[in-house]
Amino acid sequence: MDKYSPQEFGAKNIAFIDQMMVERFHAISVDKNDEKIARVMEDPFLPSSDTICGVYCIYRKSVLDVLNGNIAFFSSYEFEAACSSDKLITEEYVEDVLDFATVVIIASEDKKYMSHYFIGGNSKKLNCILNVCSGVTKIANKKILVIPLSVLKKTLVSLKTWII
């Protein structure tokens, strides 16, 4: 059984999360005041506007399949094949994919570490990943950790491979 130190479960900074969203999840970063996402930004469950550090649109079917569990890993042949057939868009067309895309909003009270997030769409794995990024030791101390330890360990291993 692997042993993990508390430092490995520490909170990730906003730059790490931004890099993960853009490079691993191929998300499009969108300005929070952009009119194309105004409908999404009206959700009452969003973090307060002054704490929002990033708005991301994950639209690639291959990435959504991994995050929804339809494809097991980013490093799999199945993902590579699906990824090669994905249609790519730019920020100017983000409004066209909002019906099926997952919108992620990252917020920070101190502008250094993520304090909360919002996922507009269904993605169990993404929720687990962002829980890990928010600092498991901090969450565990508050006793609000709701993901099983086995899922947490798998997520941590995945995060380590994404850093490389």
Phi, psi and chi 1 to 4 in degrees:
 res  aa     phi    psi   chi1   chi2   chi3   chi4
   1 MET       -  134.7  177.5 -178.3 -117.3      -
   2 ASP   -72.6  145.4  -67.3  -31.2      -      -
   3 LYS  -112.3  133.8  -64.0 -153.5  178.3 -142.9
   4 TYR  -116.8  138.2  -64.0   96.7      -      -
   5 SER   -87.5  156.4   68.6      -      -      -
   6 PRO   -58.5  -28.0  -23.5   31.4      -      -
   7 GLN   -64.9  -32.5  -66.9   78.9   15.8      -
   8 GLU   -68.3  -24.0  -68.1  179.6  -81.7      -
   9 PHE   -97.8    9.7  -69.3  109.7      -      -
  10 GLY   -68.4  162.3      -      -      -      -
  11 ALA   -64.3  141.0      -      -      -      -
  12 LYS   -94.2  145.2  -54.1  -62.5 -179.5 -148.1
  13 ASN   -77.3  167.4   63.6   34.5      -      -
  14 ILE   -60.5  -38.0  -64.3  -63.1      -      -
  15 ALA   -62.7  -40.1      -      -      -      -
  16 PHE   -62.2  -45.6  174.4   89.9      -      -
  17 ILE   -65.9  -41.2  -65.1  168.6      -      -
  18 ASP   -60.3  -45.8  178.9   70.1      -      -
  19 GLN   -62.4  -42.9 -179.6 -179.0    4.1      -
  20 MET   -61.5  -44.7  177.7 -179.1   66.6      -
  21 MET   -63.5  -46.3  -67.5  -58.9 -132.2      -
  22 VAL   -77.6  -45.9  172.8      -      -      -
  23 GLU   -84.7  -41.6  -67.6  178.7   14.0      -
  24 ARG   -85.6  -46.0  171.5   51.4   67.9 -174.8
  25 PHE   -92.0    0.3  -59.7  145.2      -      -
  26 HIS    52.2   36.3  -55.6  -83.3      -      -
  27 ALA   -78.5  151.9      -      -      -      -
  28 ILE   -94.9  125.9  -65.8  176.1      -      -
  29 SER   -82.0  129.4 -178.5      -      -      -
  30 VAL  -123.6  139.6 -176.7      -      -      -
  31 ASP   -65.0  136.7 -175.1   88.3      -      -
  32 LYS   -64.7  -18.9   66.5 -179.0  176.8 -177.8
  33 ASN   -98.3    5.6  -62.2  -43.8      -      -
  34 ASP   -66.4  131.6 -166.0  -35.0      -      -
  35 GLU   -64.6  -23.8  -70.2 -176.6   19.6      -
  36 LYS   -64.6  -26.3  -67.9 -175.2 -120.3   29.5
  37 ILE  -110.9   17.7   61.5  165.4      -      -
  38 ALA   -56.7  -39.1      -      -      -      -
  39 ARG   -62.3  -40.5 -179.4  175.2   46.8  114.8
  40 VAL   -67.9  -39.4  173.1      -      -      -
  41 MET   -72.7   -5.0  -61.2  -55.7  -75.6      -
  42 GLU   -88.1   -3.9  -67.1  172.5   -4.8      -
  43 ASP   -61.2  130.6 -166.2  -60.3      -      -
  44 PRO   -70.0  -13.1   23.5  -31.3      -      -
  45 PHE   -93.3    2.3  -63.6  106.1      -      -
  46 LEU   -68.6  151.0  -71.3  178.8      -      -
  47 PRO   -64.5  162.4   -9.1   15.6      -      -
  48 SER   -61.9  143.7  109.1      -      -      -
  49 SER   -57.8  -36.2 -179.5      -      -      -
  50 ASP   -72.8  -14.4   58.8  -36.5      -      -
  51 THR   -97.5   -8.5   64.5      -      -      -
  52 ILE   -70.6  123.8  -66.2  175.8      -      -
  53 CYS  -105.1  -20.9  -65.4      -      -      -
  54 GLY  -162.3  141.9      -      -      -      -
  55 VAL  -124.6  126.4  178.4      -      -      -
  56 TYR  -129.3  143.0  -55.0   92.0      -      -
  57 CYS  -115.9  112.0  178.4      -      -      -
  58 ILE   -96.7  112.0  -57.1  172.0      -      -
  59 TYR  -122.0  -17.7   70.8   93.9      -      -
  60 ARG   -67.9  127.4  -67.8 -178.1   75.0  164.2
  61 LYS   -58.6  -39.8 -175.8  176.9 -179.9  -23.3
  62 SER   -62.1  -42.8   57.0      -      -      -
  63 VAL   -68.3  -43.3  174.7      -      -      -
  64 LEU   -61.5  -36.3  -67.5  170.8      -      -
  65 ASP   -63.9  -38.7  -77.7  -14.6      -      -
  66 VAL   -66.7  -46.5  171.3      -      -      -
  67 LEU   -67.9  -23.6  -65.6  175.3      -      -
  68 ASN   -95.3   -1.5  -70.1  -35.4      -      -
  69 GLY    87.8    5.6      -      -      -      -
  70 ASN   -76.4  -27.0  -60.1  -29.7      -      -
  71 ILE  -121.3  134.8  -63.5  176.6      -      -
  72 ALA   -69.4  -46.7      -      -      -      -
  73 PHE  -140.4  154.8  -57.0  104.2      -      -
  74 PHE   -67.9  -27.9  -78.0  104.5      -      -
  75 SER   -88.6    8.0   58.9      -      -      -
  76 SER   -83.8  156.3   69.6      -      -      -
  77 TYR   -63.0  -37.7  173.9   76.7      -      -
  78 GLU   -59.1  -42.2 -170.9  178.8    4.6      -
  79 PHE   -65.5  -46.0  173.3   75.5      -      -
  80 GLU   -58.4  -42.3  -67.4  -62.4  -35.2      -
  81 ALA   -65.8  -43.9      -      -      -      -
  82 ALA   -66.6  -38.9      -      -      -      -
  83 CYS   -63.7  -37.5 -169.2      -      -      -
  84 SER   -67.9  -21.0   66.0      -      -      -
  85 SER  -100.4    1.5   64.9      -      -      -
  86 ASP   -65.5  143.2  -80.0  -16.2      -      -
  87 LYS   -86.4  134.2  -57.0  -78.3 -171.3 -124.1
  88 LEU  -100.8  144.1  -57.1  179.4      -      -
  89 ILE  -129.6  168.4   66.8  164.9      -      -
  90 THR  -111.7  173.1   58.3      -      -      -
  91 GLU   -58.2  -31.6 -175.3 -179.0  -14.3      -
  92 GLU   -65.9  -20.0   66.3 -175.9  -79.3      -
  93 TYR  -106.8   13.6  -62.0  108.2      -      -
  94 VAL   -61.6  -30.7   78.3      -      -      -
  95 GLU   -62.0  -30.1 -170.9  174.3   23.4      -
  96 ASP   -70.1  -21.1  -62.0  -22.6      -      -
  97 VAL  -108.3    1.7  -62.4      -      -      -
  98 LEU   -63.8  -23.1  -72.7  177.7      -      -
  99 ASP   -68.5  -29.3  -71.2  -24.4      -      -
 100 PHE  -118.2  -11.9   67.5   85.7      -      -
 101 ALA   -76.9  162.6      -      -      -      -
 102 THR  -103.9  123.8  -63.6      -      -      -
 103 VAL  -100.9  129.6  176.0      -      -      -
 104 VAL  -118.8  130.2 -179.3      -      -      -
 105 ILE  -120.0  123.6  -61.7  173.4      -      -
 106 ILE  -106.3  131.9  -55.5  -63.2      -      -
 107 ALA  -126.0  152.5      -      -      -      -
 108 SER  -145.1  130.9  173.9      -      -      -
 109 GLU   -73.6  -35.4  -62.4  -69.6  -26.2      -
 110 ASP  -106.3    4.2   62.1    3.8      -      -
 111 LYS    62.2   14.5  -57.1  -66.5 -175.0 -147.9
 112 LYS  -116.6  -49.3 -172.1  173.9  178.7 -176.2
 113 TYR  -121.4  147.6  -65.6  100.9      -      -
 114 MET   -65.1  128.6  178.6  175.1   63.6      -
 115 SER  -102.3  -30.8   56.1      -      -      -
 116 HIS  -160.9  167.6   35.2  -73.2      -      -
 117 TYR  -147.9  165.5   59.8   88.9      -      -
 118 PHE  -135.2  133.2  171.8   84.2      -      -
 119 ILE  -116.4  115.6  -59.6  173.3      -      -
 120 GLY   -94.6   90.6      -      -      -      -
 121 GLY   141.3 -179.5      -      -      -      -
 122 ASN  -107.1  119.4 -175.1   17.1      -      -
 123 SER  -160.4   93.5 -179.7      -      -      -
 124 LYS   -63.0  -43.0 -169.9  175.1 -171.2  178.6
 125 LYS   -65.7  -39.5  -73.9 -174.5  178.2 -177.6
 126 LEU   -63.4  -38.9 -176.4   57.5      -      -
 127 ASN   -60.8  -43.6 -170.8   44.9      -      -
 128 CYS   -64.2  -43.0  -68.7      -      -      -
 129 ILE   -61.8  -44.7  -69.3  165.6      -      -
 130 LEU   -70.1  -29.6  -69.2  175.5      -      -
 131 ASN   -63.0  -42.9  -83.8  -23.7      -      -
 132 VAL   -64.2  -43.0  169.9      -      -      -
 133 CYS   -64.4  -26.1  -72.9      -      -      -
 134 SER   -80.5   -5.7   65.6      -      -      -
 135 GLY   100.7   96.8      -      -      -      -
 136 VAL   -63.0  -37.5  174.3      -      -      -
 137 THR   -63.7  -37.7   54.1      -      -      -
 138 LYS   -66.0  -43.2  179.3  177.0   76.5  173.9
 139 ILE   -66.8  -43.9  -66.6  171.0      -      -
 140 ALA   -61.7  -37.4      -      -      -      -
 141 ASN   -64.8  -31.2  -72.8  -20.8      -      -
 142 LYS   -83.3   -8.0  -68.5 -178.0  179.7  179.5
 143 LYS    59.1   41.1  -62.4 -176.6 -179.9 -174.8
 144 ILE  -119.5   15.2   58.5  169.9      -      -
 145 LEU   -69.9  120.8 -175.3   60.0      -      -
 146 VAL  -116.8    4.7  -66.9      -      -      -
 147 ILE  -100.2  142.1   54.0  176.3      -      -
 148 PRO   -63.0  149.6  -13.7   22.3      -      -
 149 LEU   -61.2  -35.6 -170.5   55.7      -      -
 150 SER   -62.6  -40.4   60.6      -      -      -
 151 VAL   -67.5  -39.7  172.1      -      -      -
 152 LEU   -61.5  -43.6 -172.3   60.7      -      -
 153 LYS   -64.6  -42.9  -74.4 -179.7 -179.6  178.4
 154 LYS   -61.9  -40.7  -72.5  178.6 -172.2  174.8
 155 THR   -64.9  -42.3  -55.6      -      -      -
 156 LEU   -62.0  -43.5 -177.9   63.2      -      -
 157 VAL   -61.7  -41.8  169.9      -      -      -
 158 SER   -63.1  -42.2  -64.2      -      -      -
 159 LEU   -61.6  -39.4  -84.1  175.2      -      -
 160 LYS   -62.4  -38.4  -78.7 -177.0  175.3 -179.7
 161 THR   -72.2  -26.4   60.2      -      -      -
 162 TRP   -74.6  -26.8  -65.8  -20.8      -      -
 163 ILE   -67.7  -32.4  -65.2  170.7      -      -
 164 ILE   -69.9      -  -62.8  172.8      -      -
